[in-house]
Amino acid sequence: MIKESLKEGAVRIPSGCAICGIIDRTGRRFNGADIIESIAVMRDRSNGLGGGFAAYGIYPEYKDFYALHVFYDSNESKRTAESFLNDHFYIETSGRIPTEKTPSIRQQPKIWRYFVKPNRYKLQESELTGEEYVAQCVFKVNSCFDGAYIFSCGKNMGVFKGVGYPEDIGRFYRLEEYKAYLWTAHGRFPTNTPGWWGGAHPFALLDRTIVHNGEISSYDANRRYVEMYGYACKLQTDTEVITYLFDLLNRRHGLDLETAAQILTAPHWEDVDRMPAQQADRIRTLRQIYSGALITGPFSIILGFNGGMVALNDRLKLRALIAAEAGDRVYVASEECAIRKLCPQPDKVWACEGGQPVIVYADLEKAHHEE
């Protein structure tokens, strides 16, 4: 019997974790009730130490601003971090993120939201793009300001997360009051790191968010690789590293999502040898250039981004993902029951192939004209 005095991290627990995502390919927005219901079906894969959601298209009135969601431990940490934000950004508006008192959610930090644009003079001095400027400022706050943590910083999207079961976190943030064309969700069963508000999923950088089930045995190699490019890995969690890998490959190196997925879940060498010559040469080149970005170990992830989502599992399919289509909507989840709860008779259901991304885009231009 495990002694009650043992804390999380003193023993190893087999991972559970639940992930799911829903996207409307037409770009039509719908509230958070469905994603809460879907993730709640997989409650036994969580243990109450973390839950969270990412939502895209929720701030159309501020779509040109970066939405910063921030945890503060105290008024003092808020004061010092806000001094930095005021110096580096133009703040259009700010305030507490609305929440609802939920008995199971306790000891929450102060949770604030800012809609900002980079200070144009500092941006010019930095000689960075707007996105890179924001990313560097986020790293600065999260690394240097004790008690302040920016957990979401994209445009027209936001992350809502905390310590608790995901369905309780959803009600806590009143997600039924938001409308998005893409929702992702995570129910956490932490195995190697403590449950705390910043450590819940999704992890985010700019508009890219990751929800993740499993673990990666290549963590140290991947961490060292992204740190060579200036990323600050402060949380000692593999999900953070996966987020940075996608940001590096897709945003900074300009690779398309399918190529980025091929790098992260590259085929085994013996499988490459059996490919047609041109395809094999391409894969060999990618593996040689991006050897430090190869992810190994059992995992499944959903990447959210402005305009779509990517579902991807490890090349051996040790953490399965189920996908389904029903009309204009596409669903992805750790278990089929989480899909059928919302859509009992989907048009198509399939298990995602190991290492083969399922990429779905939303027609935001058409949705914008319709609205």
Buried (B, 14 or more C-beta within 10 A) or exposed (E): EEEEEEEBEEEEEEBBBBBBBBBBBBBBBBBBBBBBBBBBBBBEBBBBBBBBBBBBBBBEEBBEBBBBBBBBBEEEBBEBBBEBBBEBBEBEEBEEBEBEEBEEBEEBBBBBBBBBBBBEEBBEEBEBEBBBBBBBBBBBBBEEBEBBBBBBBBBBBBBBBBBBBBBBBBBBBBBBEBBBBBBBBBBBBBBBBEBBBBBBBBBBBBBBBBBBBBBBEBBEBBBEBBEEEEBBBEBEBBBBBBBBBBBBBBBBBEBEBEBBBBBBBBBEEEEBEEBEEEEBEBBBEBBEEBEBBBBBBBBBBBBBBBBBBBBBBBBEBEBBBBBBBBEBBBBBBBBBEBBBBBBEEBEEBEEBEBBBBBBBBBBBEEBEEEE
